[in-house]
Amino acid sequence: MEVVSSSYRKAFTVRALLLIFFVLLAETRLQSQETLWIKGVVTDRDDHPVAGVRVFLASDSKRKVFTNAEGIYQLEMRTLRPDTLKFETVMFQKTFRIVTQKQIDKGLQKGGITLDKVILEDRQLPAYTVRPDLPDTLVGTKEYFVSDFAFDAAGNLILLTYEQNLQRGSVVRLMNSQFQETSRFTVPELAISLETDWRQRVHLICENKVFWLSVDADFLVVLEEDRQTYFRNIAPIIDTVQHLVYYSNYSDVYPAFDYYEYNVRDSVHRKLLNIEDSETMEFYRAEFKYLDNRQKVEMANLQIQTGIDKEIWAGALYYTKSLYFDPVYAPLFKLNDDSVLIFDHYKNRMFIYSPGKGFVDSTRISYHLDERRSGWEEPLIQDPVTRKIYAVFQRSGFTYLYEIDKLSGAAVKSCRLTYKYVEGLQIRAGLMLYIYRPFESNQKKFLYSEKF
């Protein structure tokens, strides 16, 4: 009986070991089948790869991978069940892709799943805004309207005012630190605006003349300038960094321009960056095709006389008058004493340029996209004291300001002005200054301020 029992035990042990072996083998095969690679590429709306995007499965959110510099990701899927692949990053809206059972089955045959390109949508501006304190009236009187204002390098406030309208005469007024008038100048012709150049000198632009406005011991000093010299040699200059001058050949009737760098030590001009609204340019040059024969002959004659292409003449004289044309807008700002920022709203990039090093970095910007939805408006505004840059948005008549992060290009801190439909918005030392008159009121246009 003991022999039989011993043989039985041996046979049972062998069967048990074989059963365990086959179970482990089957489990190993099952596990090997339940590991599947998913890969793909992530881009933005302009087909640029997006690096640093977090990619993970909804069923296993702790296991994440990140896209590389080419926007490529590869993630291991450990279960053979339908799942959701998620994509998250700060600058873009969250998105996802469904991984179906059909894709899994095909992936097992091909050794993995390659998903179609994932295109991320730009993140909308945050809805949270900060309301400032109630506006302060800096300048307000029943005697005159404030049409425009400017600050010189010393912080003196200069106003362009009128009693009825600018056509009937205007007066430039100098205000002291208590916003009381200390000096005035009666403009001899139709005044248009006050402009501040890169040296913080204030210029009065009139219909036929240009005046330089300076301050000497609380008195306004007015000097007539050569108009051609101002618009050719002063107005195009944007700013200076060390011994370098930055300017452009911008024209409001052409959808492209160039930025230049001028070295005052060796008098060398260097082309910095070309800005072009390529979509508008296509229609701009195509305008020539739709002119009648007489107009085409006129454009051809202008080409012979000036050397400028007839298509450009047609675009400048005719297409710019259409509702579809908007002047190019890509501003340059001085960032600090050794670099400048250029906002190219057509390539959707913010470039950082440093003298001697060139373009050291660039980052994507998206605050200006989908203008109808966001309400973005030109121009960007720089605080001349803090050097901070702000983007302006209009929604339901209210003006919203978003501070632009100078490293990421993202719109961050935001603020909404108290009044609707303000004019001439400027920012100085964190104060938002603007001209406003309540709708359908008898009040003159006052100058107000609010703290950001």
C-alpha positions as CSV (number, residue, x, y, z in Angstrom):
1,M,0.0,0.0,0.0
2,E,2.9,2.4,0.8
3,V,4.5,1.7,-2.6
4,V,1.3,2.5,-4.4
5,S,0.8,5.5,-2.3
6,S,4.4,6.7,-3.1
7,S,3.9,6.2,-6.8
8,Y,0.6,8.0,-6.7
9,R,2.3,10.9,-4.9
10,K,5.0,11.1,-7.5
11,A,2.6,11.1,-10.3
12,F,0.5,13.8,-8.7
13,T,3.5,15.9,-8.1
14,V,4.6,15.7,-11.7
15,R,1.1,16.5,-12.9
16,A,1.0,19.5,-10.5
17,L,4.3,20.8,-11.7
18,L,3.3,20.4,-15.3
19,L,0.0,22.2,-14.6
20,I,1.9,25.0,-12.9
21,F,4.3,25.2,-15.8
22,F,1.6,25.5,-18.4
23,V,-0.3,28.1,-16.3
24,L,2.8,30.2,-16.0
25,L,3.5,29.8,-19.7
26,A,0.0,30.8,-20.6
27,E,0.2,33.8,-18.2
28,T,3.5,34.8,-19.7
29,R,2.1,34.7,-23.2
30,L,-0.9,36.6,-22.1
31,Q,1.2,39.3,-20.5
32,S,3.4,39.5,-23.5
33,Q,0.3,40.1,-25.6
34,E,-1.0,42.8,-23.2
35,T,2.0,45.1,-23.8
36,L,1.6,47.4,-26.8
37,W,3.4,50.5,-27.9
38,I,1.5,53.6,-28.9
39,K,3.3,56.4,-30.7
40,G,2.6,59.6,-32.6
41,V,3.5,63.2,-33.0
42,V,2.0,66.4,-31.5
43,T,1.9,69.8,-33.3
44,D,0.3,73.2,-33.0
45,R,-2.1,74.8,-35.5
46,D,0.9,76.0,-37.6
47,D,2.3,72.4,-37.8
48,H,5.2,73.2,-35.5
49,P,6.1,70.3,-33.1
50,V,5.2,70.9,-29.5
51,A,7.7,69.6,-26.9
52,G,7.1,68.8,-23.3
53,V,3.4,67.7,-23.7
54,R,2.3,65.2,-21.0
55,V,0.9,62.0,-22.6
56,F,-0.8,59.4,-20.5
57,L,-3.7,56.8,-20.5
58,A,-6.8,57.6,-18.6
59,S,-6.7,54.1,-16.9
60,D,-3.1,54.6,-15.8
61,S,-2.6,58.4,-15.2
62,K,0.4,57.9,-13.0
63,R,2.5,56.7,-15.9
64,K,3.3,59.7,-18.1
65,V,5.7,60.3,-21.0
66,F,6.6,63.7,-22.6
67,T,6.9,64.6,-26.2
68,N,10.5,65.4,-27.4
69,A,11.8,68.4,-29.4
70,E,10.2,66.9,-32.5
71,G,6.8,66.5,-30.8
72,I,7.2,62.7,-30.8
73,Y,5.9,60.5,-28.0
74,Q,5.9,56.7,-27.3
75,L,3.8,55.2,-24.6
76,E,3.5,51.6,-23.4
77,M,-0.1,50.2,-23.2
78,R,-0.2,47.4,-20.7
79,T,-3.8,46.3,-21.1
80,L,-5.6,45.3,-24.3
81,R,-8.7,47.2,-23.6
82,P,-10.1,50.3,-25.2
83,D,-8.8,53.4,-23.4
84,T,-8.4,57.2,-23.7
85,L,-5.0,58.8,-24.5
86,K,-4.7,62.3,-23.0
87,F,-2.5,65.3,-23.9
88,E,-1.8,68.1,-21.5
89,T,0.4,71.2,-21.5
90,V,0.2,74.7,-20.1
91,M,0.1,76.7,-23.4
92,F,-2.6,74.6,-25.1
93,Q,-6.0,73.2,-24.4
94,K,-6.3,69.6,-23.1
95,T,-7.1,67.1,-25.8
96,F,-7.5,63.4,-26.1
97,R,-7.7,60.4,-28.5
98,I,-9.8,57.3,-28.1
99,V,-7.8,54.0,-28.6
100,T,-10.4,51.5,-29.9
101,Q,-10.4,47.7,-29.8
102,K,-10.0,47.6,-33.6
103,Q,-6.8,49.7,-33.3
104,I,-5.5,47.4,-30.5
105,D,-6.1,44.3,-32.6
106,K,-4.3,45.8,-35.6
107,G,-1.5,47.0,-33.4
108,L,-0.9,43.4,-32.1
109,Q,-0.4,42.3,-35.7
110,K,1.9,45.2,-36.7
111,G,3.8,45.5,-33.4
112,G,2.3,48.8,-32.2
113,I,-0.2,51.6,-32.8
114,T,0.7,54.7,-34.7
115,L,-1.9,57.4,-34.2
116,D,-2.7,60.2,-36.6
117,K,-1.1,63.6,-35.8
118,V,-2.5,65.3,-32.8
119,I,-3.0,69.1,-33.3
120,L,-3.3,71.1,-30.1
121,E,-5.6,74.1,-29.9
122,D,-4.4,77.3,-28.2
123,R,-5.5,77.8,-24.7
124,Q,-8.1,80.6,-24.4
125,L,-7.3,83.6,-22.2
126,P,-8.3,83.0,-18.5
127,A,-11.6,84.4,-17.6
128,Y,-10.4,85.6,-14.2
129,T,-9.7,89.3,-14.1
130,V,-8.8,91.8,-11.4
131,R,-10.9,94.9,-11.0
132,P,-8.8,98.0,-10.1
133,D,-9.7,100.7,-7.7
134,L,-12.2,103.4,-8.8
135,P,-10.7,105.7,-11.5
136,D,-9.0,108.9,-10.5
137,T,-9.6,112.1,-12.5
138,L,-6.2,113.5,-13.3
139,V,-7.4,116.3,-15.6
140,G,-11.0,117.3,-16.0
141,T,-12.5,120.7,-16.6
142,K,-15.6,122.3,-18.2
143,E,-13.3,124.6,-20.2
144,Y,-11.8,122.1,-22.7
145,F,-11.7,118.6,-24.0
146,V,-8.5,116.4,-23.7
147,S,-7.7,115.0,-27.1
148,D,-4.3,113.5,-26.5
149,F,-1.6,113.3,-23.8
150,A,2.1,112.4,-23.5
151,F,4.9,112.3,-20.9
152,D,8.5,113.4,-21.6
153,A,11.7,111.9,-20.2
154,A,11.3,113.9,-17.0
155,G,7.7,112.7,-16.5
156,N,6.2,116.1,-17.4
157,L,2.6,115.7,-18.6
158,I,1.7,117.5,-21.8
159,L,-1.9,117.7,-23.1
160,L,-3.4,118.4,-26.5
161,T,-6.8,120.1,-25.9
162,Y,-9.6,121.8,-27.7
163,E,-12.7,123.8,-26.8
164,Q,-15.1,122.6,-29.5
165,N,-13.1,120.4,-32.0
166,L,-9.6,120.2,-33.3
167,Q,-10.5,121.8,-36.6
168,R,-11.5,125.0,-34.8
169,G,-8.3,125.3,-32.9
170,S,-6.3,123.5,-30.2
171,V,-4.0,124.3,-27.3
172,V,-1.0,122.4,-26.0
173,R,-0.9,122.6,-22.2
174,L,1.9,121.7,-19.7
175,M,0.7,120.3,-16.4
176,N,2.7,120.2,-13.1
177,S,2.8,117.4,-10.6
178,Q,-0.5,118.6,-9.1
179,F,-2.0,118.5,-12.7
180,Q,-2.4,122.2,-12.8
181,E,-1.6,124.1,-16.0
182,T,1.8,126.0,-15.9
183,S,2.3,126.9,-19.6
184,R,0.4,126.7,-22.9
185,F,0.9,126.9,-26.7
186,T,-1.8,127.8,-29.2
187,V,-1.4,125.5,-32.2
188,P,-1.3,127.6,-35.4
189,E,-2.9,124.9,-37.6
190,L,-4.8,121.6,-37.5
191,A,-3.3,119.4,-34.8
192,I,-3.3,115.6,-35.2
193,S,-1.6,114.0,-32.3
194,L,1.2,114.0,-29.7
195,E,4.0,111.4,-30.4
196,T,6.8,110.3,-28.1
197,D,10.1,109.2,-29.7
198,W,12.6,106.6,-28.4
199,R,14.4,109.4,-26.3
200,Q,11.1,110.2,-24.7
201,R,10.9,113.6,-26.5
202,V,7.4,114.7,-27.3
203,H,6.5,115.9,-30.8
204,L,3.3,117.7,-31.9
205,I,2.2,116.3,-35.3
206,C,0.1,118.8,-37.3
207,E,-1.4,118.8,-40.8
208,N,1.6,120.5,-42.4
209,K,4.2,121.0,-39.6
210,V,5.9,119.1,-36.7
211,F,6.9,120.8,-33.4
212,W,9.3,119.6,-30.7
213,L,7.9,120.2,-27.3
214,S,10.3,120.5,-24.4
215,V,10.1,121.8,-20.8
216,D,12.3,124.5,-19.2
217,A,11.5,125.5,-15.6
218,D,7.8,124.8,-15.9
219,F,7.6,126.6,-19.2
220,L,6.7,124.9,-22.5
221,V,9.3,125.4,-25.2
222,V,8.1,124.9,-28.8
223,L,10.5,124.4,-31.7
224,E,9.4,123.8,-35.3
225,E,11.1,120.8,-36.8
226,D,11.8,119.8,-40.4
227,R,8.8,117.6,-41.2
228,Q,10.7,115.4,-43.7
229,T,13.6,114.9,-41.3
230,Y,11.2,113.9,-38.5
231,F,9.4,111.2,-40.5
232,R,12.5,110.0,-42.2
233,N,15.1,110.0,-39.4
234,I,13.2,110.2,-36.1
235,A,9.8,108.4,-36.3
236,P,11.2,105.1,-37.8
237,I,13.6,104.7,-34.8
238,I,12.0,102.4,-32.2
239,D,14.7,102.2,-29.5
240,T,18.4,101.8,-28.8
241,V,20.5,99.2,-27.0
242,Q,24.0,100.4,-26.1
243,H,25.5,101.9,-29.3
244,L,22.9,100.1,-31.6
245,V,19.8,101.7,-33.1
246,Y,16.8,99.7,-34.1
247,Y,14.4,100.9,-36.8
248,S,12.2,99.6,-39.6
249,N,11.1,100.5,-43.2
250,Y,7.5,100.0,-42.2
251,S,4.7,101.4,-44.5
252,D,1.0,101.2,-43.7
253,V,0.2,100.4,-47.4
254,Y,2.4,97.4,-47.8
255,P,1.9,94.0,-45.9
256,A,5.6,93.5,-45.2
257,F,8.6,95.3,-43.7
258,D,12.1,94.7,-42.4
259,Y,13.7,95.5,-39.0
260,Y,17.2,96.9,-39.1
261,E,20.1,97.4,-36.7
262,Y,22.3,100.4,-37.1
263,N,25.7,100.5,-35.4
264,V,26.6,104.2,-34.7
265,R,30.3,103.3,-34.2
266,D,31.0,102.0,-37.7
267,S,27.8,103.3,-39.5
268,V,26.9,99.7,-40.6
269,H,23.2,98.9,-41.2
270,R,22.2,95.3,-40.7
271,K,18.9,93.6,-41.7
272,L,17.5,91.9,-38.6
273,L,14.2,90.3,-39.5
274,N,11.6,90.3,-42.2
275,I,7.9,90.6,-41.2
276,E,5.3,89.6,-43.8
277,D,1.6,88.9,-43.7
278,S,1.8,86.2,-46.4
279,E,-1.9,85.6,-46.6
280,T,-2.6,89.3,-47.2
281,M,0.3,89.6,-49.6
282,E,-1.2,87.0,-51.9
283,F,-4.4,89.0,-52.3
284,Y,-2.5,92.3,-52.3
285,R,-0.5,91.3,-55.4
286,A,-3.5,89.7,-57.1
287,E,-5.3,93.0,-57.1
288,F,-3.6,93.9,-60.4
289,K,-5.4,91.1,-62.2
290,Y,-8.8,92.7,-61.4
291,L,-8.0,96.2,-62.7
292,D,-9.4,97.4,-66.0
293,N,-7.1,98.0,-68.9
294,R,-6.7,101.7,-68.3
295,Q,-5.7,101.1,-64.7
296,K,-3.3,98.4,-65.7
297,V,-1.6,100.8,-68.1
298,E,-1.3,103.4,-65.3
299,M,0.3,100.9,-62.9
300,A,2.7,99.9,-65.7
301,N,3.7,103.5,-66.2
302,L,4.3,103.9,-62.5
303,Q,6.5,100.9,-62.5
304,I,8.6,102.5,-65.3
305,Q,8.8,105.8,-63.5
306,T,9.7,104.4,-60.0
307,G,11.0,100.9,-60.5
308,I,8.4,99.6,-58.0
309,D,6.5,96.6,-59.3
310,K,3.1,97.3,-60.9
311,E,1.5,94.7,-58.7
312,I,2.7,96.6,-55.6
313,W,1.3,99.8,-57.0
314,A,-2.0,98.2,-57.6
315,G,-2.1,96.8,-54.1
316,A,-1.1,100.1,-52.5
317,L,-3.6,102.2,-54.4
318,Y,-6.6,99.9,-54.6
319,Y,-6.4,96.8,-52.3
320,T,-5.5,98.9,-49.2
321,K,-8.9,100.7,-49.6
322,S,-10.8,97.5,-49.2
323,L,-12.3,96.2,-46.0
324,Y,-10.0,93.1,-46.1
325,F,-6.7,95.0,-45.6
326,D,-5.2,95.6,-42.3
327,P,-1.7,97.1,-41.9
328,V,1.0,94.8,-40.7
329,Y,1.5,94.8,-36.9
330,A,4.7,93.2,-35.4
331,P,6.1,95.5,-32.7
332,L,9.7,95.6,-31.3
333,F,10.3,96.5,-27.7
334,K,13.5,97.0,-25.7
335,L,13.6,94.2,-23.1
336,N,16.6,95.5,-21.1
337,D,20.1,96.9,-21.8
338,D,21.2,94.0,-23.8
339,S,18.2,92.5,-25.7
340,V,15.0,93.3,-27.6
341,L,11.7,91.5,-28.2
342,I,10.0,91.2,-31.6
343,F,6.4,90.0,-31.7
344,D,5.7,88.4,-35.1
345,H,1.9,88.0,-35.2
346,Y,2.0,86.3,-38.6
347,K,4.5,83.5,-37.7
348,N,2.9,83.3,-34.2
349,R,6.4,83.7,-32.6
350,M,8.0,86.0,-30.1
351,F,11.7,86.5,-30.8
352,I,14.4,87.5,-28.3
353,Y,17.4,89.2,-30.0
354,S,20.6,90.1,-28.3
355,P,23.3,92.2,-29.9
356,G,26.4,90.2,-30.7
357,K,24.5,86.9,-30.1
358,G,21.7,87.2,-32.6
359,F,18.3,85.6,-32.1
360,V,18.9,83.7,-28.9
361,D,15.4,82.3,-28.4
362,S,11.9,82.3,-29.7
363,T,8.6,81.0,-28.3
364,R,5.1,80.6,-29.6
365,I,2.5,83.3,-28.9
366,S,-1.3,82.7,-29.2
367,Y,-3.0,85.6,-27.4
368,H,-3.8,87.3,-30.8
369,L,-5.4,84.3,-32.5
370,D,-9.1,84.1,-33.1
371,E,-9.6,87.9,-32.7
372,R,-13.4,87.7,-33.0
373,R,-13.6,85.4,-30.0
374,S,-10.9,86.9,-27.8
375,G,-11.4,90.6,-28.8
376,W,-7.6,91.2,-29.2
377,E,-6.8,94.6,-30.5
378,E,-3.6,96.4,-31.5
379,P,-1.4,97.8,-30.3
380,L,0.6,96.1,-27.6
381,I,1.6,98.6,-24.9
382,Q,4.8,98.9,-23.0
383,D,5.2,100.7,-19.7
384,P,8.3,102.9,-20.3
385,V,9.1,102.8,-16.6
386,T,8.8,99.1,-15.7
387,R,9.3,97.8,-19.3
388,K,6.3,95.5,-18.8
389,I,4.3,94.7,-22.0
390,Y,0.5,94.5,-22.1
391,A,-2.0,93.1,-24.7
392,V,-5.3,94.9,-25.2
393,F,-8.6,93.2,-25.6
394,Q,-12.1,94.6,-26.1
395,R,-15.2,92.6,-24.9
396,S,-18.7,94.1,-24.8
397,G,-17.2,97.6,-24.8
398,F,-14.9,97.0,-21.8
399,T,-11.1,97.1,-22.2
400,Y,-9.1,94.2,-20.7
401,L,-5.3,94.4,-20.3
402,Y,-3.2,91.2,-20.1
403,E,0.4,91.3,-19.0
404,I,2.6,89.4,-21.5
405,D,5.2,87.1,-19.9
406,K,8.5,88.2,-21.6
407,L,9.9,84.6,-21.4
408,S,7.0,82.4,-22.3
409,G,4.9,84.9,-24.4
410,A,1.8,83.9,-22.5
411,A,-0.9,86.3,-21.4
412,V,-0.8,86.2,-17.6
413,K,-2.1,88.8,-15.2
414,S,-5.2,90.6,-16.3
415,C,-7.3,93.6,-15.4
416,R,-10.5,95.2,-16.7
417,L,-10.9,99.0,-16.9
418,T,-13.9,100.4,-15.1
419,Y,-15.4,102.5,-18.0
420,K,-16.4,101.4,-21.5
421,Y,-15.0,102.7,-24.8
422,V,-11.9,104.5,-23.4
423,E,-9.5,106.3,-25.7
424,G,-5.7,106.8,-25.9
425,L,-4.8,104.1,-23.4
426,Q,-1.3,104.3,-22.1
427,I,0.5,102.7,-19.1
428,R,3.1,104.4,-17.0
429,A,4.7,103.1,-13.8
430,G,1.8,100.6,-13.4
431,L,-0.9,103.3,-13.9
432,M,-3.4,102.9,-16.7
433,L,-4.1,106.3,-18.2
434,Y,-6.9,107.0,-20.7
435,I,-9.3,109.6,-22.0
436,Y,-13.0,109.1,-21.4
437,R,-16.4,110.9,-21.5
438,P,-19.6,109.2,-20.3
439,F,-21.9,108.2,-23.2
440,E,-24.6,110.8,-24.0
441,S,-23.4,113.2,-21.2
442,N,-22.4,116.9,-21.3
443,Q,-19.1,116.2,-19.6
444,K,-15.9,117.1,-21.5
445,K,-13.3,114.4,-22.2
446,F,-11.3,113.9,-19.0
447,L,-8.0,112.2,-18.4
448,Y,-8.4,109.3,-15.9
449,S,-6.0,106.8,-14.2
450,E,-6.4,103.4,-12.7
451,K,-3.8,101.2,-11.0
452,F,-3.1,97.8,-12.6
